[in-house]
Amino acid sequence: MPRGSSLENPEPRTRERGIQLLSQVLLQCHSLLLEKEVVHLILFYENRLKDHHLVIPSVLRGLRALSLCVTLPPGLAVSVLKAIFQEVHVQSLPQVDRHTVYSIITNFMRTREEELKGLGADFTFGFIQVMDGEKDPRNLLVAFRIVHDLISRDYSLGPFVEELFEVTSCYFPIDFTPPPNDPHGIQRDDLILSLRAVLASTPRFAEFLLPLLIEKVDSEILSAKLDSLQTLNACCAVYGQKELKDFLPSLWASIRREVFQTASERVEAEGLAALHSLTACLSRSVLRADAEDVLDFFLSNILQDCRHHLCEPDMKLVWPSAKLLQAAAGASARACHHITSNVLPLLLEQFHKHSQSNQRRTILEMILGFLKLQQKWSSEDKGERPLSAFKDQLCSLVFTALTDPNTQLQLVGIRTLTVLGAQPDLLSPGDLELAVGHLYRLSFLEEDAQSCRVAALEASGTLATLYPVAFSSHLVPKLAEELCMGESDLAREDGSTKRSRHLRCLQALSAVSTHPSIVKETLPLLLQHLCQMNKGNVVAEPSEVIAVCQSLQRVAEKCQLDPESCWYFHQTAIPCLLALAVQASMPEKEHSVMRKVLLEDEVLAAMVSVIGTATTHLSPDLAAQSVACIVPLFLDGNISFLPENSFPCRFQPFQDGSSGQRRLVALLMAFVCSLPRNVEIPQLNQLMRELLELSCCQGCPFSSTAAAKCFAGLLNKHPAGQQLDEFLQLAVDKVEAGLGSGAHRSQAFTLLLWVTKALVLRYHPLSSCLTDRLMGLLSDSELGPKAADGFSLLMSDCTDVLTRAGHADVRIMFRQRFFTDNVPALVQGFHAAPQDVKPNYLKGLSHVLNRLPKPVLLPELPTLLSLLLEALSCPDCVVQLSTLSCLQPLLQEAPQVMSLHVDTLVTKFLNLSSSPSMAVRIAALQCMHALTRLPTPVLLPYKPQVIRALAKPLDDKKRLVRKEAVSARGEWFLLGSPGS
């Protein structure tokens, strides 16, 4: 066949095939074409646009390929588009070919912008013809982007502004529901946002768009209201006073009606957002001297329509009116001043007119809203102080609320006081004294007003930061006096009421410790109180000492924000706590009750929290100063830095010290395991060996565990190298020797567990060997159950050592890695293990899975589910509870996999709902509830059986079990009913 005959063939279908082939070739090699080749091809394709309609799609595909050529000579892009505009009726083409036209236009706009702009408004008109009537959402997304680029890149619209608006606004509001299993993935929101970007892109659309938005807001269609209000919100970012002025009355009327009358919270929220944006837009406009103040006129209209509702006796429209006023006031400092100065006197008057606490609370909440807005703008407009004229009335109103017996009104009063105090010059010294007095009183309210008490403590902390002198002068002395009274009350043991006041006093002291100057008063008070409790034979319960420690910890947390306060707390509190603990550990003929209390497990744990919190935020230089004192205290008995260092004998916790002295290693652990990693620890080699030795000592599990944890914490932070390898070898030798000896097996196991965790967290190579050793102990008759529980420790976050806050080396995905490395061996071990030790493997596996991120577990679920179901039959309640906790979220996240085992799940969950353990019964019923998330057809055959079986736990003796039974049974009753 002669060359080119297909392109010139008189048969349209043959010509179409020839052009199709040429176009496909051009799509592959357009980047290789020379300029003269591009010219000839463009002329050929332009001429073919006049050909038979069958040929046009292939011609357009060729032009799309040529539109990508970098060698396209100037002027040809304009020529191509003119030809398309003139010769092609685009909307008569199939979707894919229309998309090709949009692609050609997009390519030229990206690479030939100046040439296209030379067409002037003709280009805009040509595109309007192309787009007019488009219906396919795929094409519309591209078309909307083109229109947006036309406007944003300043193409000439000429006299076609209205036509361009009409050709796009005809799709507003978008009414599109994607078909099921749509392969293109276009969502309704994609179209809404693309169209909104077009409509809100230029003020020139305002005269056409704003009437349309008002019409749609006033319609009965919820989606149209929302879309219109959101579009108005977007328009306000580019509109000015000129565009909005004529439409403001209608816009305000529509927004007001929606907020006053709508049943939809979303419409109300969007209406308020639109009002906010309108006011902000008017506030941005620069006023000429002779111009009308449109903002002032607009705000006056809002005030006129809303203020009378604030005075209505039934208060029916009070909140909608307040929301509208606050939405406008929040838009600018000027609007806030205008509205607040008009509304605040009215609200103050209404507060005093109403006598009921609920009505007063409503009014005070509105006042609080305006005060917050004023606080927002006061930093920008420091010259204006519109609240100054009302400060006396505001303070009087707040103090009235704080003395009202209604708890809810008190709560709003506390919040209002906090906002008032945050603004300069609104609280006089006298007002501050009164405010402090009220907060002091509210901080000691009874349990039935706990919310008020908590709010008062929080407010005290906030205001103490701003007014440290007032709180130091008026609150701290009262708390000190209360603390002294508490000491005498504790000595007399005269009831729980006094003890609760003592606890609240401690909470108040820690709450106000938010300023460095206050900390220097409250910290000595708390430490002195602890020392006073230690003197004589004052009867002090562990809970009271723990309460003091908890207050100290809260103070330490607040000090972390300020380096100077952090160091002050550390160098003041830590030596004092250590001195008290060392004194308590000394052997004496007659132990005081308090000294015995100080050495109890839970009290030492509370002190550990204080020391750890006080250490984590130290700078390396200051931490080095502290470590140079504390480590020698424990290794050498150097007590010179302690405040009271006259003890009857030496402090030697590692050298055959008493059990009391050994227990204090927990305090050493709290300190050294919270240090930054770059702080060098003196005598480290000796310290590690002493800890290792103590970790396997008999007689005091608390001490040996503390030593093991301390050793592990230091191992975790130690840099890789020869010394670390030596420490690890010592630990492994110690563990193996201990596990082989009947007397020290439990202690050696604890050491193995903590060292393994330290290495697992940092991905150390030896961690796999130690994990294998731990796994081997699952078959041990004595240590097997402990080894199983050990997997929970390996996967959990600790609170005292090996924490990120304490600068431990914790890799971000250590759980996922542990799962990948060890679960296959656990499963294999389970299958190979004798029947009597299988529960240990199930428990270990359950602990690992229960703490694994669910996205990691889901892909492995099909292979592990049978084991989890078997774990439910294990007689160990811990295994059952852990497995139920693991399965419950999976019922919702993996319904298809779980559905395959629904028969087994229903049977086992119902059996466990009668377990002797209350926790297991509750978890089983929660799983029965979660089962209803599986596909309904799968569950319906079990519905009668489940409803009958769940009748039994309705009579359970425990209220929490009955509550879960009611919830689960109710869901099963509704299963399959219409609307469920």
RAZIPE-V569079 format. One record per backbone hydrogen bond with DSSP energy under -1.0 kcal/mol. NH is the residue of the N-H (numbers start at 1). CO is the residue of the C=O. E is the energy in kcal/mol with one decimal. If there is no record, write none. Layout:
BEGIN
nh-><NH,NH>
co-><CO,CO>
e-><E,E>
END
This chain:
BEGIN
nh-><5,8,15,16,17,18,19,20,21,22,23,24,25,26,27,29,30,32,38,39,40,41,42,43,44,45,46,47,48,50,51,55,59,60,61,62,63,64,65,66,67,68,69,76,79,80,81,82,83,84,85,86,87,88,90,92,93,98,99,100,101,102,103,104,105,106,107,108,109,110,111,112,116,117,118,119,120,122,123,125,126,127,128,129,130,131,132,134,140,141,142,143,144,145,146,147,148,149,150,151,152,153,154,155,160,164,165,166,167,169,170,171,172,182,191,192,193,194,195,196,197,198,199,200,201,205,206,208,209,210,213,214,215,216,217,218,225,226,227,228,229,230,231,232,233,234,235,236,237,238,239,244,245,247,251,252,253,254,255,256,257,258,259,260,261,262,268,269,270,271,272,273,274,275,276,277,278,279,280,281,282,283,284,291,294,297,298,299,300,301,302,303,304,305,306,307,309,315,321,322,323,324,325,326,327,328,329,330,331,336,337,338,339,340,341,343,344,347,348,349,350,351,352,353,354,360,361,362,363,364,365,366,367,368,369,370,371,372,373,374,375,376,377,378,381,388,390,394,395,396,397,398,399,400,401,402,403,410,411,412,413,414,415,416,417,418,419,420,421,422,423,426,432,433,434,435,436,437,438,439,440,441,442,443,444,445,449,450,453,454,455,456,457,458,459,460,461,462,463,464,465,467,471,472,473,474,475,476,479,480,481,482,483,484,485,486,487,488,489,490,491,492,493,499,500,501,502,503,504,505,506,507,508,509,510,511,512,514,519,520,521,522,523,525,526,527,528,529,530,531,532,533,545,546,547,548,549,550,551,552,553,554,555,556,557,558,559,560,561,562,566,567,568,569,570,571,572,573,574,577,578,579,580,581,582,583,584,585,596,597,598,600,604,605,606,607,608,609,610,611,612,613,614,615,616,618,623,624,625,626,627,628,629,630,631,633,634,635,636,638,642,656,662,663,664,665,666,667,668,669,670,671,672,673,674,679,687,688,689,690,691,692,693,694,695,696,697,704,705,706,707,708,709,710,711,712,713,714,715,716,717,718,725,726,727,728,729,730,731,732,733,734,735,736,737,738,739,740,741,748,749,750,751,752,753,754,755,756,757,758,759,760,761,763,764,767,770,771,772,773,774,775,776,777,778,779,780,784,787,788,789,790,791,792,793,794,795,796,807,808,810,811,814,817,818,819,820,821,822,823,826,827,828,829,830,831,832,833,837,840,841,842,843,844,845,846,847,848,849,850,851,852,856,857,858,860,861,864,865,868,869,870,871,873,874,880,881,882,883,884,885,886,887,888,891,893,894,898,899,901,902,905,906,907,908,909,910,911,912,913,914,915,921,922,923,924,925,926,927,928,929,930,931,932,933,934,939,940,942,943,946,947,948,949,950,951,952,955,956,962,963,964,965,966,967,968,969,970,971,972,973,974,977,980>
co-><2,4,11,12,13,14,15,16,17,18,19,20,21,22,23,25,26,29,34,35,36,37,38,39,40,41,42,43,44,47,48,52,55,56,57,58,59,60,61,62,63,65,66,73,75,76,77,78,79,80,81,82,83,84,88,89,90,94,95,96,97,98,99,100,101,102,103,104,105,106,107,108,112,113,114,116,117,119,120,121,122,123,124,125,126,127,128,131,136,137,138,139,140,141,142,143,144,145,146,147,148,149,151,150,157,160,161,162,163,165,166,168,169,179,187,188,189,190,191,192,193,194,195,196,198,202,203,205,205,206,209,210,211,212,213,214,221,222,223,224,225,226,227,228,229,230,231,232,234,235,235,240,241,244,247,248,249,250,251,252,253,254,255,256,257,258,264,265,266,267,268,269,270,271,272,273,274,275,276,277,278,279,280,288,292,293,294,295,296,297,298,299,300,301,302,303,306,312,317,318,319,320,321,322,323,324,325,326,328,332,333,334,335,336,337,339,340,343,344,345,346,347,348,349,350,356,357,358,359,360,361,362,363,364,365,366,367,368,369,370,371,372,373,374,377,385,387,390,391,392,393,394,395,396,397,398,399,406,407,408,409,410,411,412,413,414,415,416,417,418,420,423,428,429,430,431,432,433,434,435,436,437,438,439,441,442,446,447,449,450,451,452,453,454,455,456,457,458,459,460,461,463,467,468,469,470,471,471,475,476,477,478,479,480,481,482,483,484,485,486,487,488,489,495,496,497,498,499,500,501,502,503,504,505,506,507,508,512,515,516,518,518,519,521,522,523,524,525,526,527,528,529,541,542,543,544,545,546,547,548,549,550,551,552,553,554,555,556,558,559,562,563,564,565,566,567,568,569,570,573,574,575,576,577,578,579,580,581,592,593,594,597,600,601,602,603,604,605,606,607,608,609,610,612,612,615,619,620,621,622,623,624,626,626,627,629,630,631,632,632,639,654,658,659,661,662,663,664,664,665,666,667,668,669,671,676,683,684,685,686,687,688,689,690,691,693,694,700,701,702,703,704,705,706,707,708,709,710,711,712,713,714,721,722,723,724,725,726,727,728,729,730,731,732,733,734,735,736,738,744,745,746,747,748,749,750,751,752,753,754,755,756,757,760,759,764,766,767,768,769,770,771,772,773,775,776,777,780,783,784,785,786,788,789,789,790,791,792,804,803,808,761,811,813,814,815,816,817,818,819,822,823,824,825,826,827,828,829,834,837,837,838,839,840,841,842,843,844,845,846,847,849,853,853,854,857,858,860,861,864,865,866,867,870,871,876,877,878,879,880,881,882,883,884,887,889,890,894,895,898,899,901,902,903,904,905,906,907,908,909,911,912,917,918,919,920,921,922,923,924,925,926,927,929,930,931,935,936,939,940,942,943,944,945,946,948,949,952,953,958,959,960,961,962,963,964,965,966,967,968,969,970,974,977>
e-><-1.6,-1.1,-2.3,-2.6,-2.0,-2.2,-2.7,-2.4,-2.2,-2.2,-2.8,-2.2,-2.1,-2.4,-2.1,-1.8,-1.4,-2.0,-2.2,-2.3,-2.1,-2.4,-2.8,-2.4,-2.2,-2.9,-2.9,-1.9,-1.8,-1.4,-2.0,-1.6,-1.9,-2.7,-1.8,-1.8,-2.3,-2.2,-1.7,-2.3,-2.1,-1.2,-1.6,-1.5,-1.7,-2.8,-2.3,-2.5,-2.1,-2.4,-3.0,-2.2,-3.0,-2.2,-1.3,-1.6,-2.2,-2.2,-2.5,-1.4,-1.8,-2.2,-2.0,-2.3,-2.3,-2.6,-2.8,-2.3,-2.4,-1.7,-1.7,-3.4,-2.2,-2.4,-1.2,-1.6,-1.6,-1.3,-1.0,-2.6,-2.7,-2.3,-2.2,-2.0,-1.8,-2.7,-2.1,-2.5,-2.5,-1.9,-1.0,-2.9,-3.2,-1.5,-2.0,-2.4,-2.5,-2.3,-2.6,-1.9,-3.1,-2.4,-1.3,-2.6,-2.3,-2.6,-2.3,-2.9,-2.4,-3.7,-1.2,-1.7,-2.0,-1.1,-1.3,-2.4,-2.6,-1.9,-2.7,-2.6,-2.1,-1.3,-2.7,-2.4,-1.7,-1.3,-1.6,-1.3,-3.1,-2.4,-2.7,-2.5,-2.2,-2.2,-2.5,-1.8,-2.1,-2.4,-2.5,-2.4,-2.5,-2.4,-2.2,-2.6,-2.1,-1.9,-2.5,-1.8,-1.2,-1.9,-2.0,-1.5,-2.4,-1.7,-2.8,-3.0,-2.2,-2.2,-2.5,-2.9,-2.1,-2.0,-2.3,-2.5,-2.5,-2.0,-1.9,-2.6,-2.5,-2.6,-2.4,-2.1,-2.3,-2.2,-2.3,-2.2,-2.7,-2.4,-2.3,-2.6,-2.3,-2.0,-1.4,-1.4,-1.5,-1.9,-2.8,-2.9,-1.9,-1.8,-2.0,-2.7,-2.5,-2.0,-1.4,-2.7,-1.1,-1.0,-1.8,-2.6,-2.7,-2.1,-2.5,-2.7,-2.4,-2.0,-2.6,-1.9,-1.6,-2.5,-2.4,-2.3,-2.6,-2.7,-2.1,-2.7,-2.7,-2.3,-2.5,-2.0,-2.3,-2.3,-1.4,-1.4,-2.0,-2.2,-2.6,-1.9,-2.2,-2.8,-2.4,-1.6,-2.4,-2.7,-1.8,-1.9,-2.4,-2.4,-1.7,-2.3,-2.4,-2.0,-1.8,-1.7,-2.1,-1.5,-1.5,-2.9,-2.5,-2.3,-2.4,-2.5,-2.5,-1.9,-2.1,-2.2,-1.1,-2.0,-2.4,-1.9,-2.3,-2.5,-2.1,-2.5,-2.5,-2.1,-1.9,-2.8,-2.7,-1.2,-1.5,-1.2,-2.8,-2.1,-2.1,-2.9,-2.8,-2.0,-2.4,-2.5,-2.3,-2.2,-2.8,-1.6,-1.4,-1.3,-1.8,-1.5,-2.0,-2.9,-2.1,-2.5,-2.1,-2.3,-2.7,-2.3,-2.0,-2.0,-2.9,-2.4,-1.1,-2.9,-1.8,-2.5,-2.3,-2.6,-1.6,-2.5,-2.4,-2.5,-2.3,-2.4,-2.3,-2.0,-2.3,-2.1,-1.7,-1.6,-2.3,-2.7,-1.7,-1.6,-1.3,-1.1,-2.4,-2.0,-2.2,-2.2,-2.3,-2.2,-1.8,-2.0,-2.4,-2.3,-1.9,-2.2,-1.9,-2.1,-2.4,-1.5,-1.9,-2.9,-2.4,-1.2,-2.4,-2.6,-2.9,-2.3,-1.9,-2.2,-2.7,-2.0,-1.5,-2.8,-1.9,-1.6,-2.3,-2.8,-1.9,-2.4,-2.5,-2.2,-2.2,-2.5,-2.4,-1.9,-2.2,-1.0,-1.1,-1.8,-2.7,-2.2,-2.2,-2.9,-2.3,-2.8,-1.2,-3.3,-1.5,-2.8,-2.7,-2.4,-2.3,-2.4,-3.0,-2.6,-2.2,-1.5,-1.6,-2.0,-2.3,-1.8,-2.6,-2.3,-1.6,-2.1,-2.4,-1.7,-1.6,-2.6,-2.7,-2.4,-2.2,-1.0,-1.9,-1.8,-2.8,-2.0,-1.4,-1.9,-2.7,-1.5,-1.5,-2.3,-1.6,-1.1,-1.4,-2.3,-2.7,-1.5,-1.6,-1.1,-2.3,-1.6,-1.1,-1.9,-1.6,-1.3,-1.3,-2.7,-2.1,-1.6,-2.7,-2.1,-1.5,-1.7,-2.6,-2.9,-1.8,-2.5,-2.6,-2.3,-2.2,-2.6,-2.2,-1.0,-1.8,-2.2,-2.6,-2.2,-2.4,-2.3,-2.7,-2.4,-2.7,-2.5,-2.7,-2.1,-2.2,-2.5,-1.1,-1.3,-2.1,-2.3,-2.3,-2.5,-2.3,-2.4,-2.2,-2.8,-2.6,-2.3,-2.8,-2.7,-2.5,-2.4,-3.0,-1.3,-1.2,-2.6,-2.5,-2.1,-2.2,-2.5,-2.5,-2.2,-2.5,-2.4,-2.1,-2.4,-1.9,-2.9,-2.3,-1.2,-2.5,-1.8,-2.1,-2.4,-2.1,-2.0,-2.4,-2.6,-2.1,-1.0,-1.4,-1.1,-1.7,-2.0,-2.9,-2.2,-2.1,-1.7,-1.1,-1.1,-1.1,-2.2,-1.4,-1.1,-1.9,-2.5,-1.3,-2.8,-1.3,-2.1,-2.5,-2.6,-2.4,-2.6,-2.1,-2.1,-2.1,-2.7,-2.5,-2.8,-2.2,-2.0,-1.7,-1.4,-1.3,-1.0,-1.2,-2.3,-2.5,-2.5,-2.7,-2.7,-2.4,-2.0,-2.6,-2.4,-1.0,-1.1,-1.4,-1.4,-2.5,-1.1,-1.1,-1.3,-2.4,-2.0,-2.6,-1.8,-2.1,-1.4,-1.3,-2.1,-2.9,-2.5,-2.5,-2.6,-2.2,-1.5,-2.5,-2.3,-1.5,-2.1,-2.8,-2.3,-2.1,-1.7,-1.4,-2.5,-2.7,-1.9,-2.6,-2.7,-2.2,-2.1,-2.4,-1.1,-1.4,-1.9,-2.2,-2.6,-2.3,-2.8,-2.2,-2.2,-2.0,-2.0,-2.1,-2.5,-1.9,-1.3,-2.1,-2.3,-1.1,-2.2,-2.2,-1.3,-2.6,-2.4,-2.1,-2.4,-2.6,-1.1,-1.0,-2.0,-1.6,-2.1,-2.5,-1.8,-2.3,-2.5,-2.0,-2.7,-2.8,-2.2,-1.6,-2.0,-2.3,-1.7,-2.3,-1.9>
END
